Amino acid sequence: MDKQTKDDKGKKCRLVKNVPLLIAEIVVLLLAVGIMYVVVTATGDVERRDIDREKIAVNEEVAETMQTVKDSETDGEVKGYYNIALFGVDARDGELGKGTRSDTIIIASINMDTQEIKLISVFRDTFLNLGNDSYNKCNAAYAQGGPEQAISMLNMNLDLNITDYITVGFGGLIDSVNALGGIEMEVTEAELPHLNNYQLSMAKDLGVDYIPVEHSGRQLLNGLQATAYCRIRYTKGDDFRRAERQRDVLTAMMNKAKTASVSSLTEMVHAILPEVQTSLGVNEILSVLGSVTGYNVVASDGFPFEDGRVGANLGSKGSCVVPDDLEENVVRLHETLYPETGYTPSKQVVSISGEIEEMTDEYINHT
């Protein structure tokens, strides 16, 4: 949760076996703005996991300047900007804690005054400080230390002060989309064969019906089709376009949920609830959510930004996404999330930015 300032410093342009990865964000934010509301108001039943906030790192300047938006005197009332870390994990054994990599990482920034939501995907292969002064692909942070370390990773590298999270496993996604009656998506000719190949493979493993998508264009996708759509990475844009597809499907699901019946939402709850873990309590959820129909996604992007990243094979670390200037990316992130100007990255971010440059320079083609 954090409220930051920004500067006008110049920006550098830019489930069972084989259950699909990188898709939990489709249901995570939907839970955060709708499904969880149904759950807590109807039953009060959601698994809250107490996390040790003393273990969550926050950069010194951020801790000193951020304004708390959760007022303890108002029983958890949330005001201003509320940032939640959203993690999707490949939890084939139902384990949502450490030991599994977070193949989806999203910052959901909610303006509580306007009910506007901004989604920022942090690409899972981004080379960052893992929150413990070691460097690797950022999705390793969750595997090493669970949500506490993963949140620390986000806070340290991005100058945030996040204290809450929602983690979702991959089971139940197909049923969730089906409970909504499907969602409308635009499918291109290039995406069509990959979509069908993915869903054919999943159908065999999961023992569900396979209905091929027979033509391109805007059309209604069922749960299996929408899930397969999110897995596509072999078209132009590779993993970056895949993350964009996931945010597009998430938005489509959220919009569909606004008009869904209580029975449809309840069906989604039963599909998703066993696969959800969160640090939020009932009062906090109710305060954040308010009215399902009031929320709108007004911005969606990926970090590092398109004109501020480069792909590189970093030897033993493998193929990574490298922020070519972490400082500049952080400035742009704050410009995206908040309305203020004049943000200056913390000393910690400056230091991490220098470390990344030093560790990756020999692997990057500067020509």
C-alpha positions as CSV (number, residue, x, y, z in Angstrom):
1,M,0.0,0.0,0.0
2,D,1.7,3.2,-0.9
3,K,1.3,6.7,-2.1
4,Q,4.3,8.1,-3.9
5,T,5.6,11.2,-5.7
6,K,7.3,11.1,-9.1
7,D,9.7,13.3,-11.0
8,D,9.8,14.7,-14.5
9,K,13.2,13.2,-15.0
10,G,13.6,12.2,-18.6
11,K,12.2,8.8,-19.4
12,K,14.1,6.2,-21.4
13,C,11.8,5.1,-24.2
14,R,10.6,2.4,-23.4
15,L,-2.5,-27.8,-12.6
16,V,-2.4,-31.2,-12.5
17,K,0.2,-32.1,-15.0
18,N,0.4,-29.5,-17.7
19,V,-2.2,-27.2,-16.2
20,P,-1.3,-23.9,-17.9
21,L,1.1,-21.5,-16.3
22,L,1.0,-17.7,-16.2
23,I,-2.8,-17.5,-16.1
24,A,-3.8,-17.0,-12.5
25,E,-3.9,-13.2,-12.9
26,I,-7.1,-13.8,-14.9
27,V,-8.9,-14.8,-11.8
28,V,-6.8,-13.0,-9.2
29,L,-8.1,-9.4,-9.7
30,L,-11.5,-10.7,-10.4
31,L,-11.4,-12.2,-7.0
32,A,-10.1,-8.9,-5.6
33,V,-13.0,-6.9,-7.0
34,G,-15.9,-9.2,-7.1
35,I,-15.6,-12.9,-6.2
36,M,-14.1,-12.3,-2.8
37,Y,-16.9,-9.8,-2.1
38,V,-19.5,-12.5,-2.7
39,V,-17.5,-15.0,-0.5
40,V,-17.0,-12.8,2.5
41,T,-20.5,-11.3,2.5
42,A,-22.2,-14.7,2.1
43,T,-20.0,-16.9,4.3
44,G,-17.0,-15.0,5.7
45,D,-15.0,-17.9,4.3
46,V,-11.7,-17.1,2.8
47,E,-8.3,-18.4,3.9
48,R,-6.4,-15.6,5.5
49,R,-2.7,-16.2,6.0
50,D,-1.0,-14.0,8.6
51,I,2.3,-12.9,7.2
52,D,5.2,-11.5,9.2
53,R,5.3,-7.9,8.1
54,E,8.6,-7.5,9.9
55,K,10.2,-9.7,7.2
56,I,8.9,-7.5,4.4
57,A,11.5,-5.1,3.2
58,V,10.7,-1.5,2.4
59,N,13.3,1.0,1.1
60,E,14.2,3.6,3.7
61,E,13.1,6.7,1.8
62,V,9.8,5.0,0.8
63,A,9.0,4.1,4.4
64,E,9.7,7.6,5.5
65,T,7.6,9.4,2.8
66,M,4.7,7.1,2.1
67,Q,1.4,8.0,3.6
68,T,-0.5,5.2,5.2
69,V,-4.0,4.7,3.6
70,K,-5.3,2.1,6.0
71,D,-6.6,3.9,9.1
72,S,-6.6,1.6,12.1
73,E,-9.2,3.9,13.8
74,T,-11.7,3.1,11.1
75,D,-11.5,-0.7,11.4
76,G,-9.4,-1.3,8.4
77,E,-10.9,1.4,6.1
78,V,-8.8,1.9,3.1
79,K,-8.4,5.2,1.3
80,G,-6.2,6.7,-1.4
81,Y,-4.1,4.3,-3.3
82,Y,-4.1,0.6,-2.4
83,N,-1.5,-1.7,-4.0
84,I,-1.9,-5.4,-3.8
85,A,0.6,-8.0,-5.0
86,L,-1.1,-10.7,-7.1
87,F,0.7,-14.0,-7.5
88,G,-0.2,-17.0,-9.7
89,V,1.6,-20.2,-8.8
90,D,1.9,-23.6,-10.4
91,A,0.4,-25.3,-7.3
92,R,-0.1,-28.9,-8.6
93,D,-0.1,-30.2,-5.1
94,G,-2.3,-27.5,-3.7
95,E,0.6,-25.8,-1.9
96,L,0.4,-22.0,-2.3
97,G,3.4,-21.1,-0.2
98,K,7.1,-21.1,-0.8
99,G,8.7,-23.9,-2.8
100,T,6.8,-23.0,-6.0
101,R,7.7,-20.2,-8.4
102,S,5.3,-17.4,-9.0
103,D,4.8,-17.7,-12.7
104,T,2.4,-14.7,-12.6
105,I,3.3,-11.5,-10.8
106,I,1.0,-8.5,-11.0
107,I,0.7,-5.2,-9.1
108,A,-2.9,-4.2,-8.9
109,S,-3.1,-0.5,-8.0
110,I,-6.5,0.6,-6.9
111,N,-7.5,4.2,-6.5
112,M,-10.0,4.0,-3.7
113,D,-11.5,7.4,-4.4
114,T,-12.2,6.8,-8.1
115,Q,-12.4,2.9,-8.2
116,E,-9.9,2.9,-11.0
117,I,-7.5,0.0,-11.3
118,K,-4.1,-0.1,-13.0
119,L,-2.5,-3.5,-13.8
120,I,1.3,-3.9,-14.1
121,S,2.7,-7.3,-14.9
122,V,6.2,-7.9,-13.7
123,F,7.7,-10.3,-16.2
124,R,8.6,-13.5,-14.5
125,D,12.1,-13.7,-16.1
126,T,13.1,-10.1,-15.1
127,F,16.6,-10.0,-13.6
128,L,16.2,-8.3,-10.3
129,N,17.3,-8.4,-6.6
130,L,15.3,-11.2,-5.0
131,G,14.8,-9.3,-1.8
132,N,17.8,-10.8,-0.1
133,D,20.7,-9.2,-2.1
134,S,21.0,-12.1,-4.5
135,Y,20.1,-11.7,-8.2
136,N,18.1,-14.0,-10.5
137,K,14.8,-14.2,-12.4
138,C,12.3,-12.5,-10.1
139,N,9.9,-15.4,-10.0
140,A,12.4,-17.3,-7.9
141,A,11.7,-15.0,-4.9
142,Y,8.4,-16.6,-4.1
143,A,9.9,-20.1,-4.3
144,Q,12.7,-19.1,-1.9
145,G,10.7,-17.3,0.7
146,G,7.0,-17.3,-0.1
147,P,4.9,-14.2,-0.3
148,E,7.0,-12.3,2.2
149,Q,10.1,-12.5,0.1
150,A,8.2,-11.9,-3.1
151,I,6.7,-8.8,-1.8
152,S,10.1,-7.7,-0.5
153,M,11.4,-8.2,-4.0
154,L,8.8,-5.9,-5.5
155,N,9.3,-3.2,-2.8
156,M,13.1,-3.2,-3.0
157,N,13.3,-3.1,-6.8
158,L,10.3,-0.8,-7.5
159,D,10.2,1.6,-4.5
160,L,6.8,0.3,-3.3
161,N,5.4,-0.3,0.1
162,I,3.1,-3.3,-0.5
163,T,2.0,-5.3,2.5
164,D,-0.9,-7.4,1.2
165,Y,-1.1,-10.1,-1.4
166,I,-3.4,-12.6,-3.0
167,T,-2.1,-15.9,-4.3
168,V,-4.1,-18.1,-6.6
169,G,-3.3,-21.6,-7.8
170,F,-4.2,-22.7,-11.3
171,G,-7.0,-25.2,-10.6
172,G,-10.5,-24.0,-11.2
173,L,-9.8,-21.5,-13.9
174,I,-11.6,-23.3,-16.7
175,D,-14.7,-23.7,-14.5
176,S,-14.5,-20.0,-13.6
177,V,-14.7,-18.9,-17.2
178,N,-17.4,-21.4,-17.9
179,A,-19.4,-20.2,-14.9
180,L,-19.5,-16.7,-16.5
181,G,-20.8,-18.2,-19.7
182,G,-17.5,-17.6,-21.5
183,I,-15.8,-14.4,-22.5
184,E,-15.5,-12.5,-25.8
185,M,-11.9,-12.2,-27.1
186,E,-10.3,-11.2,-30.4
187,V,-8.4,-14.1,-31.9
188,T,-5.9,-13.5,-34.7
189,E,-5.0,-15.8,-37.6
190,A,-1.5,-16.2,-36.1
191,E,-2.9,-17.1,-32.7
192,L,-5.5,-19.6,-33.9
193,P,-3.3,-22.8,-34.4
194,H,-1.4,-22.2,-31.2
195,L,-4.7,-21.8,-29.2
196,N,-6.1,-25.0,-30.6
197,N,-2.8,-26.9,-30.0
198,Y,-2.7,-25.8,-26.4
199,Q,-6.3,-26.6,-25.6
200,L,-6.0,-30.0,-27.3
201,S,-3.1,-30.9,-25.1
202,M,-4.9,-29.7,-22.0
203,A,-8.2,-31.5,-22.9
204,K,-6.3,-34.8,-23.0
205,D,-4.6,-34.3,-19.7
206,L,-7.7,-32.9,-17.9
207,G,-10.2,-35.3,-19.5
208,V,-12.5,-32.5,-20.7
209,D,-14.1,-31.8,-24.1
210,Y,-12.1,-30.2,-26.8
211,I,-14.0,-27.8,-29.1
212,P,-11.6,-26.2,-31.6
213,V,-11.8,-22.5,-32.4
214,E,-12.5,-22.6,-36.1
215,H,-12.0,-19.0,-37.2
216,S,-10.3,-15.8,-36.3
217,G,-12.1,-12.6,-35.1
218,R,-13.9,-11.5,-32.0
219,Q,-15.8,-14.5,-30.5
220,L,-17.0,-16.2,-27.3
221,L,-14.4,-18.4,-25.8
222,N,-15.2,-21.1,-23.2
223,G,-13.0,-21.9,-20.2
224,L,-10.6,-24.2,-21.9
225,Q,-10.3,-22.0,-25.0
226,A,-9.7,-18.8,-22.9
227,T,-7.1,-20.7,-20.8
228,A,-5.3,-21.9,-23.9
229,Y,-5.4,-18.4,-25.4
230,C,-3.5,-17.2,-22.3
231,R,-0.7,-19.7,-22.9
232,I,0.2,-18.6,-26.4
233,R,3.8,-17.3,-26.6
234,Y,4.9,-18.2,-30.1
235,T,3.5,-15.2,-32.0
236,K,5.1,-11.8,-32.4
237,G,5.8,-10.4,-29.0
238,D,6.6,-13.7,-27.4
239,D,6.3,-13.7,-23.6
240,F,5.5,-10.0,-23.5
241,R,2.5,-10.4,-25.7
242,R,1.4,-13.4,-23.6
243,A,1.4,-11.2,-20.5
244,E,-0.7,-8.7,-22.4
245,R,-3.2,-11.4,-23.4
246,Q,-3.5,-12.4,-19.8
247,R,-4.4,-8.8,-18.8
248,D,-6.9,-8.6,-21.6
249,V,-8.6,-11.8,-20.5
250,L,-8.6,-10.6,-16.9
251,T,-10.3,-7.4,-17.9
252,A,-12.8,-9.3,-20.0
253,M,-13.7,-11.5,-17.1
254,M,-14.0,-8.6,-14.7
255,N,-16.4,-6.8,-17.1
256,K,-18.4,-10.0,-17.6
257,A,-18.6,-10.5,-13.8
258,K,-20.2,-7.0,-13.4
259,T,-23.4,-8.4,-15.1
260,A,-23.2,-11.9,-13.9
261,S,-25.9,-13.4,-11.7
262,V,-25.2,-14.2,-8.0
263,S,-25.5,-17.9,-8.9
264,S,-22.8,-17.6,-11.5
265,L,-20.5,-15.8,-9.1
266,T,-21.2,-18.3,-6.4
267,E,-20.3,-21.1,-8.9
268,M,-17.0,-19.3,-9.5
269,V,-16.4,-19.1,-5.8
270,H,-16.7,-22.8,-5.4
271,A,-14.2,-23.4,-8.3
272,I,-11.7,-20.8,-7.0
273,L,-11.9,-20.8,-3.2
274,P,-9.7,-23.9,-2.6
275,E,-7.0,-22.3,-4.7
276,V,-6.8,-18.9,-3.0
277,Q,-4.6,-17.6,-0.2
278,T,-4.5,-14.0,1.0
279,S,-3.2,-11.7,3.8
280,L,-6.5,-9.7,3.7
281,G,-9.1,-10.0,6.4
282,V,-12.8,-9.8,5.9
283,N,-13.1,-6.1,6.9
284,E,-10.2,-5.2,4.6
285,I,-11.8,-7.0,1.7
286,L,-15.1,-5.4,2.2
287,S,-13.5,-1.9,2.5
288,V,-11.4,-2.4,-0.6
289,L,-14.1,-3.9,-2.7
290,G,-17.1,-1.7,-2.0
291,S,-19.3,-2.1,-5.2
292,V,-18.3,-4.6,-7.8
293,T,-19.8,-2.6,-10.6
294,G,-17.8,0.6,-9.8
295,Y,-14.4,-0.7,-10.8
296,N,-12.7,-0.1,-14.1
297,V,-9.3,-1.0,-15.5
298,V,-7.8,2.2,-16.8
299,A,-4.2,1.2,-17.5
300,S,-2.4,-2.0,-18.3
301,D,1.3,-2.5,-18.9
302,G,4.3,-4.6,-18.3
303,F,7.5,-4.0,-16.3
304,P,10.2,-3.4,-17.4
305,F,8.6,-1.2,-20.0
306,E,8.9,-2.1,-23.7
307,D,11.4,0.7,-24.5
308,G,13.3,0.1,-21.2
309,R,14.3,-3.6,-21.4
310,V,16.4,-6.0,-23.3
311,G,16.6,-9.8,-23.6
312,A,19.8,-11.5,-22.8
313,N,21.2,-14.9,-22.0
314,L,23.0,-14.4,-18.7
315,G,25.0,-17.6,-18.6
316,S,24.0,-19.7,-15.6
317,K,20.9,-17.5,-15.1
318,G,19.6,-18.4,-18.5
319,S,17.5,-16.2,-20.7
320,C,16.4,-13.1,-18.8
321,V,14.6,-9.8,-19.3
322,V,17.0,-7.1,-18.2
323,P,15.9,-3.6,-17.3
324,D,18.5,-1.5,-19.3
325,D,18.1,1.2,-16.6
326,L,16.1,0.2,-13.5
327,E,16.0,3.8,-12.2
328,E,14.3,5.1,-15.3
329,N,11.9,2.2,-15.3
330,V,11.0,2.9,-11.7
331,V,10.4,6.6,-12.4
332,R,8.1,5.6,-15.3
333,L,6.3,3.1,-13.0
334,H,5.5,5.8,-10.5
335,E,4.4,8.1,-13.3
336,T,2.0,5.3,-14.4
337,L,0.6,4.5,-10.9
338,Y,0.3,7.9,-9.4
339,P,-0.7,11.4,-10.5
340,E,2.1,13.3,-8.7
341,T,5.3,14.5,-10.4
342,G,8.8,14.9,-9.0
343,Y,9.6,11.3,-8.0
344,T,13.3,10.4,-7.3
345,P,14.3,6.8,-6.9
346,S,15.6,5.7,-3.6
347,K,19.2,5.0,-2.9
348,Q,18.4,1.3,-2.8
349,V,17.0,1.4,-6.3
350,V,20.0,3.4,-7.5
351,S,22.3,0.8,-6.0
352,I,20.3,-2.2,-7.5
353,S,20.2,-0.5,-10.8
354,G,24.0,-0.2,-10.8
355,E,24.4,-3.8,-9.7
356,I,22.2,-5.0,-12.5
357,E,24.2,-3.0,-15.1
358,E,27.5,-4.3,-13.8
359,M,26.3,-8.0,-13.7
360,T,24.7,-8.0,-17.1
361,D,26.8,-5.6,-19.2
362,E,29.1,-8.3,-20.7
363,Y,26.1,-10.3,-22.0
364,I,24.3,-7.4,-23.7
365,N,24.9,-6.4,-27.3
366,H,25.3,-2.6,-27.2
367,T,25.7,-2.2,-31.0
